[in-house]
Amino acid sequence: MSIAGFPRLFFAALVGWVIVGGAEASAQFIRPRKPMTKPSTLLRRQEPPRIDDSLASVINSSNSRVRISLARQRAYLMVGDDVYIDTPISSGKRAGLTPKGSFRITQKDPDHRSNIYGDFVDSRGRVVRSGISTKVDSAPSGTRYVGAPMKWFCRLTNSGVGMHTGVLPGYPASHGCIRLPGDIAPIIYRNVKIGTPVTIE
């Protein structure tokens, strides 16, 4: 083949590659996609609470202790080495928000409200802004702060971390507290006292 004929051959090959490549790209572009997965199906479903009824007459606020596993997202109300309640929880949504270590319950309040997280409401009690933090948000004119409810609250730290009723989405989602199911929190509340040891690991 002559040198003069080489550019023609090269050009023809290039055009063929673009056409074939373009057709393949178009085929890929119009290929139907798989349906999107709903976010709810991606959430890890937590095992429901388990209660050992045989320990109900044994456990009380003087012999109980609590162990919390952040990795498993579970809390255990125990008497000795026996588990009375094994329940799902939701802890701090970022590492460090829920501290690890050994603690003792320092306060109990069945109708506690947060002094940091809550809503700004108007004079009629209607929510003007929800989900605010008093650390960073300023109250709009004519509103007042109402703390988020933390029923069956058991305080663990001076900074406000404790156990209480809350939403359990299936993963760590709190500002640091240990959220408990609504039917389990009052049982734990009744079976602990100020001074009850709590281990978070």
C-alpha positions in Angstrom: 0.0 0.0 0.0 1.3 3.5 -0.9 1.9 6.2 1.6 -0.7 8.3 -0.2 -3.4 5.6 0.4 -2.7 5.3 4.1 -4.6 8.4 5.2 -7.8 7.2 3.4 -7.6 3.8 5.1 -7.0 5.4 8.5 -9.9 7.8 8.0 -12.2 5.0 7.0 -11.2 2.9 10.0 -11.7 5.9 12.3 -15.2 6.6 10.9 -16.2 3.0 11.3 -15.0 3.0 14.9 -17.0 6.1 15.8 -20.1 4.7 14.2 -19.9 1.3 15.9 -18.8 2.9 19.2 -21.6 5.4 19.0 -24.1 2.7 18.3 -22.9 0.7 21.3 -23.0 3.8 23.5 -26.5 4.6 22.3 -27.6 1.0 23.0 -26.2 1.4 26.5 -27.8 4.7 27.0 -31.3 3.5 26.1 -31.0 0.2 27.9 -33.7 0.1 30.6 -32.3 0.6 34.1 -33.1 -1.5 37.1 -35.8 0.0 39.3 -34.5 2.1 42.2 -34.3 0.5 45.6 -36.5 2.1 48.2 -34.5 3.6 51.1 -36.7 1.7 53.6 -35.5 -1.6 52.2 -31.9 -0.6 52.8 -32.4 -0.1 56.5 -31.3 -2.9 58.7 -34.3 -4.2 60.5 -33.6 -4.6 64.2 -34.7 -7.7 66.2 -37.6 -6.8 68.5 -37.2 -6.6 72.2 -37.0 -9.8 74.2 -38.1 -10.1 77.9 -37.2 -13.1 80.1 -40.4 -13.3 82.2 -38.8 -15.7 84.5 -36.7 -12.9 85.9 -39.6 -10.4 86.5 -39.9 -11.5 90.1 -36.2 -11.4 90.7 -35.0 -8.1 89.2 -35.5 -4.8 91.0 -33.9 -1.3 91.2 -31.4 -2.5 93.8 -29.9 -5.5 91.9 -30.1 -4.3 88.3 -27.5 -3.0 85.9 -27.5 -1.9 82.2 -25.1 -2.8 79.5 -25.3 -1.0 76.1 -23.6 -2.2 72.9 -23.1 0.6 70.3 -21.9 -1.9 67.7 -25.0 -4.1 68.0 -27.3 -1.2 68.8 -28.8 -3.1 71.7 -29.3 -2.5 75.4 -29.5 -5.1 78.1 -31.2 -4.7 81.5 -29.5 -7.3 83.6 -29.6 -8.9 87.1 -26.2 -10.5 87.7 -25.2 -12.2 84.5 -28.8 -12.9 83.4 -30.5 -10.7 80.8 -34.0 -9.6 81.8 -34.5 -7.3 78.7 -32.7 -7.4 75.4 -33.8 -4.4 73.4 -32.9 -2.5 70.2 -31.7 1.1 70.6 -30.6 4.1 68.6 -27.5 5.8 69.8 -25.5 8.9 68.6 -25.5 9.3 64.8 -21.8 10.1 64.8 -18.9 8.4 66.6 -18.3 10.0 69.9 -21.7 11.5 70.4 -22.6 8.6 72.7 -19.6 8.2 75.1 -18.2 4.8 75.9 -17.3 3.9 79.5 -18.8 3.2 82.9 -21.5 5.5 84.2 -24.2 5.6 86.9 -27.7 7.0 86.6 -27.7 10.4 88.2 -31.2 11.6 87.5 -34.6 10.1 86.7 -37.5 12.1 85.2 -40.6 10.4 83.6 -41.6 13.6 81.7 -38.2 15.1 80.9 -37.7 17.7 78.1 -34.5 18.6 76.3 -32.9 21.9 77.2 -31.0 21.9 73.8 -33.1 20.3 71.1 -36.8 21.1 70.4 -39.1 23.6 68.6 -39.8 27.3 68.6 -43.6 27.8 69.0 -45.9 30.8 68.9 -48.2 32.1 71.7 -50.8 29.5 70.7 -48.4 26.7 70.9 -48.1 26.2 67.1 -44.7 25.1 65.9 -42.9 27.9 63.9 -39.6 26.1 63.6 -39.0 22.4 64.5 -35.9 20.4 65.1 -33.8 23.3 66.4 -30.7 23.5 68.6 -30.5 26.2 71.2 -26.7 26.1 70.7 -27.0 27.4 67.1 -30.5 28.7 66.4 -32.1 32.0 67.5 -35.8 32.2 68.4 -37.9 34.1 65.8 -39.7 37.2 67.2 -42.8 36.2 69.3 -41.8 32.6 69.8 -40.6 30.5 72.7 -38.5 27.4 73.0 -40.2 24.0 73.8 -37.8 21.1 74.5 -38.2 17.8 72.7 -39.9 15.2 74.9 -37.6 12.6 76.5 -40.0 10.4 78.4 -38.7 8.0 81.0 -35.4 9.8 81.1 -32.4 8.4 83.0 -29.4 10.7 82.9 -25.9 9.3 82.5 -23.7 12.4 82.0 -23.6 16.0 83.0 -23.7 17.0 79.3 -27.2 15.5 79.0 -26.7 12.0 77.6 -29.2 9.6 78.9 -31.7 6.8 78.1 -35.3 7.7 77.1 -38.1 6.9 74.7 -37.4 7.8 71.1 -37.6 6.8 67.4 -35.6 3.8 66.4 -35.0 4.0 62.6 -32.7 0.9 62.6 -29.4 2.8 62.9 -27.6 5.3 65.1 -29.6 8.6 64.7 -29.7 10.5 68.0 -27.7 13.5 69.3 -26.0 11.2 71.8 -28.7 9.8 74.0 -29.8 6.2 73.9 -33.3 5.9 72.4 -35.5 3.1 73.7 -38.8 1.6 72.4 -41.8 3.2 73.9 -43.0 0.0 75.6 -39.6 -0.9 77.0 -38.4 2.5 78.4 -40.9 2.5 81.3 -39.9 -1.0 82.3 -36.2 -0.1 82.4 -37.1 3.1 84.3 -39.0 1.2 87.0 -36.2 -1.3 87.5 -33.3 1.2 87.9 -32.5 3.9 90.4 -30.1 6.7 90.9 -26.7 5.0 91.2 -27.5 2.0 88.9 -24.4 1.2 86.9 -24.5 1.5 83.1 -21.8 0.3 80.9 -21.5 1.6 77.3 -19.2 -0.3 75.0 
